[in-house]
């Protein structure tokens, strides 16, 4: 995993070193985080549903279709669905003292379609997240890492201003602190406004 991260960072630095066009955007979206574990022989699914904010940006060399993409999201789950062997129970954010998640996606991006007004982009790379679930009796902090993809469509209202719709998809399979495998799926559809220079 460490080798993969190093290679991805080197790729981003090499691409970014020649970049001349930069974009920056802020967005709002919905998020669905699903963790699946086995505990005492039981299959336990924890589903966090909520909203959040995202900051993202990219650098692309003029005249090229490949660049570097990075995004940081702050997720605020509103509801938790806990399913054990098919039996479900629900809780809301009011049942917890802390309930949030931070995530990062960084990697190369590719403009699949690029015209004067329309840009369809896909980015793929390293994903990591920090998920906090805390109550009066228990605290769970899950630092996870894996791979992620962003698919987005931008419509330019002017040469330097655009609106964008898209979604992040990520699968984390490694607990950074415990150095153990896990299974966490992140889905984040979002809408953003952005600027290009």
KEMAR-914467 format. One record per residue (C-alpha): residue in one letter; x negated, y negated, z. Coordinates in Angstrom, 1 decimal. Layout:
BEGIN
["a" [X Y Z]]
...
This chain:
BEGIN
["x" [0.0 0.0 0.0]]
["x" [-2.8 -2.4 0.9]]
["x" [-4.4 -1.8 -2.5]]
["x" [-1.1 -2.5 -4.3]]
["x" [-0.8 -5.8 -2.4]]
["x" [-4.3 -6.9 -3.3]]
["x" [-3.9 -6.1 -7.0]]
["x" [-0.6 -8.0 -7.1]]
["x" [-2.1 -11.0 -5.4]]
["x" [-5.1 -11.0 -7.8]]
["x" [-2.7 -10.8 -10.8]]
["x" [-0.7 -13.8 -9.5]]
["x" [-3.9 -15.8 -8.9]]
["x" [-5.2 -15.1 -12.4]]
["x" [-1.9 -16.1 -14.0]]
["x" [-1.4 -19.1 -11.8]]
["x" [-4.9 -20.4 -12.6]]
["x" [-3.9 -21.2 -16.1]]
["x" [-0.3 -22.3 -15.4]]
["x" [0.8 -25.7 -16.5]]
["x" [4.6 -25.6 -16.1]]
["x" [6.0 -25.3 -12.6]]
["x" [9.5 -24.8 -11.3]]
["x" [11.0 -25.2 -7.8]]
["x" [14.5 -24.3 -6.7]]
["x" [16.7 -24.1 -3.7]]
["x" [19.7 -21.8 -3.5]]
["x" [22.4 -20.3 -1.5]]
["x" [23.6 -16.7 -1.7]]
["x" [25.1 -13.6 -0.2]]
["x" [23.1 -10.8 1.2]]
["x" [23.6 -7.1 1.8]]
["x" [21.0 -5.3 3.8]]
["x" [21.4 -1.5 4.2]]
["x" [19.1 0.6 6.4]]
["x" [19.4 4.4 6.5]]
["x" [17.6 6.5 9.2]]
["x" [17.9 9.9 10.8]]
["x" [18.1 9.8 14.6]]
["x" [18.5 12.9 16.8]]
["x" [19.7 14.8 13.7]]
["x" [22.3 12.2 12.8]]
["x" [22.4 10.1 9.6]]
["x" [22.7 6.5 10.7]]
["x" [23.5 3.6 8.3]]
["x" [23.2 0.0 9.4]]
["x" [24.8 -2.5 6.9]]
["x" [24.2 -6.2 7.5]]
["x" [26.5 -8.6 5.5]]
["x" [26.1 -12.3 5.4]]
["x" [24.8 -15.4 3.7]]
["x" [21.5 -17.3 3.4]]
["x" [19.3 -19.8 1.8]]
["x" [16.4 -19.2 -0.6]]
["x" [13.4 -21.3 -1.8]]
["x" [11.7 -20.1 -5.0]]
["x" [9.3 -21.3 -7.6]]
["x" [7.3 -20.2 -10.6]]
["x" [4.3 -21.2 -12.7]]
["x" [4.0 -20.4 -16.4]]
["x" [1.3 -21.3 -18.9]]
["x" [2.7 -23.6 -21.6]]
["x" [3.9 -21.7 -24.6]]
["x" [3.7 -18.4 -22.8]]
["x" [6.4 -16.1 -21.5]]
["x" [4.6 -14.6 -18.5]]
["x" [3.9 -16.3 -15.2]]
["x" [4.0 -16.0 -11.4]]
["x" [7.1 -16.0 -9.3]]
["x" [7.6 -16.3 -5.5]]
["x" [10.7 -16.6 -3.3]]
["x" [11.4 -16.9 0.4]]
["x" [14.8 -16.1 1.8]]
["x" [16.4 -16.8 5.2]]
["x" [19.3 -14.5 5.7]]
["x" [22.1 -15.0 8.3]]
["x" [24.1 -11.8 8.7]]
["x" [27.7 -12.4 9.8]]
["x" [28.8 -8.8 10.3]]
["x" [27.3 -5.4 11.0]]
["x" [28.7 -2.1 9.9]]
["x" [27.3 0.9 11.8]]
["x" [28.0 4.4 10.3]]
["x" [27.0 7.6 12.1]]
["x" [27.8 10.8 10.2]]
["x" [30.7 9.1 8.4]]
["x" [32.2 7.4 11.4]]
["x" [32.0 3.6 11.3]]
["x" [32.1 0.8 13.8]]
["x" [31.9 -3.0 13.3]]
["x" [30.3 -6.0 15.1]]
["x" [29.9 -9.7 14.3]]
["x" [27.1 -12.2 14.9]]
["x" [28.9 -13.3 18.1]]
["x" [28.0 -9.9 19.6]]
["x" [24.3 -10.6 19.3]]
["x" [21.9 -13.2 20.7]]
["x" [19.8 -13.1 17.5]]
["x" [20.7 -11.8 14.1]]
["x" [18.6 -12.8 11.1]]
["x" [16.2 -11.7 8.4]]
["x" [13.4 -13.3 6.5]]
["x" [12.1 -11.9 3.2]]
["x" [9.5 -12.6 0.6]]
["x" [9.2 -11.5 -3.0]]
["x" [6.1 -12.3 -5.1]]
["x" [4.8 -11.0 -8.4]]
["x" [4.6 -11.7 -12.2]]
["x" [7.7 -13.0 -14.1]]
["x" [8.7 -12.6 -17.7]]
["x" [11.0 -14.8 -19.8]]
["x" [13.1 -12.4 -21.7]]
["x" [15.0 -15.1 -23.5]]
["x" [13.8 -18.7 -23.7]]
["x" [15.4 -21.5 -25.6]]
["x" [15.7 -25.3 -25.1]]
["x" [18.7 -24.8 -22.7]]
["x" [18.7 -21.2 -21.7]]
["x" [16.1 -19.1 -19.9]]
["x" [16.6 -15.4 -18.9]]
["x" [13.9 -14.2 -16.5]]
["x" [12.9 -11.1 -14.7]]
["x" [10.3 -10.9 -12.0]]
["x" [9.0 -7.9 -10.2]]
["x" [6.5 -7.4 -7.4]]
["x" [5.8 -6.9 -3.7]]
["x" [8.6 -7.4 -1.2]]
["x" [8.4 -7.8 2.5]]
["x" [11.0 -8.6 5.2]]
["x" [11.4 -9.2 8.9]]
["x" [14.8 -8.3 10.4]]
["x" [15.8 -9.1 13.9]]
["x" [18.8 -7.6 15.8]]
["x" [18.9 -8.6 19.4]]
["x" [21.5 -8.3 22.2]]
["x" [21.4 -8.6 26.0]]
["x" [20.4 -4.9 26.3]]
["x" [18.2 -4.2 23.3]]
["x" [15.9 -5.9 20.8]]
["x" [15.2 -4.4 17.3]]
["x" [12.5 -6.0 15.1]]
["x" [11.9 -4.3 11.8]]
["x" [8.9 -5.5 9.7]]
["x" [9.3 -3.8 6.3]]
["x" [7.6 -3.8 2.9]]
["x" [8.3 -2.4 -0.5]]
["x" [9.1 -3.4 -4.0]]
["x" [11.5 -6.0 -5.4]]
["x" [13.0 -7.4 -8.6]]
["x" [14.6 -10.7 -9.4]]
["x" [16.9 -11.2 -12.4]]
["x" [18.1 -14.7 -13.2]]
["x" [19.6 -17.0 -15.8]]
["x" [18.9 -20.7 -15.9]]
["x" [20.8 -23.4 -17.8]]
["x" [18.9 -26.7 -18.3]]
["x" [21.1 -29.7 -17.9]]
["x" [18.1 -31.9 -18.7]]
["x" [14.5 -31.2 -19.6]]
["x" [13.6 -31.2 -15.9]]
["x" [16.8 -30.1 -14.1]]
["x" [18.6 -26.8 -14.2]]
["x" [21.2 -24.6 -12.5]]
["x" [20.5 -20.9 -12.0]]
["x" [22.4 -17.7 -11.1]]
["x" [20.7 -14.5 -10.3]]
["x" [20.1 -11.8 -7.8]]
["x" [17.3 -10.1 -5.9]]
["x" [17.1 -6.3 -5.6]]
["x" [14.5 -4.8 -3.2]]
["x" [13.8 -1.5 -1.7]]
["x" [11.5 -1.4 1.4]]
["x" [10.1 2.0 2.3]]
["x" [7.4 1.2 4.9]]
["x" [7.4 -0.1 8.5]]
["x" [4.3 -2.4 8.8]]
["x" [3.9 -2.1 12.5]]
["x" [4.8 1.5 13.1]]
["x" [3.1 2.6 9.9]]
["x" [6.0 4.9 9.2]]
["x" [8.4 5.4 6.3]]
["x" [11.9 3.9 6.3]]
["x" [14.7 3.1 3.9]]
["x" [16.0 -0.5 3.5]]
["x" [17.9 -1.8 0.5]]
["x" [18.3 -5.6 -0.1]]
["x" [20.8 -7.1 -2.5]]
["x" [21.0 -10.9 -2.7]]
["x" [23.1 -12.6 -5.5]]
["x" [22.6 -16.3 -5.4]]
["x" [23.1 -19.7 -7.1]]
["x" [20.4 -22.4 -7.2]]
["x" [19.5 -25.8 -8.5]]
["x" [16.0 -26.3 -9.7]]
["x" [13.4 -28.8 -11.1]]
["x" [10.7 -28.3 -13.7]]
["x" [7.6 -30.4 -14.2]]
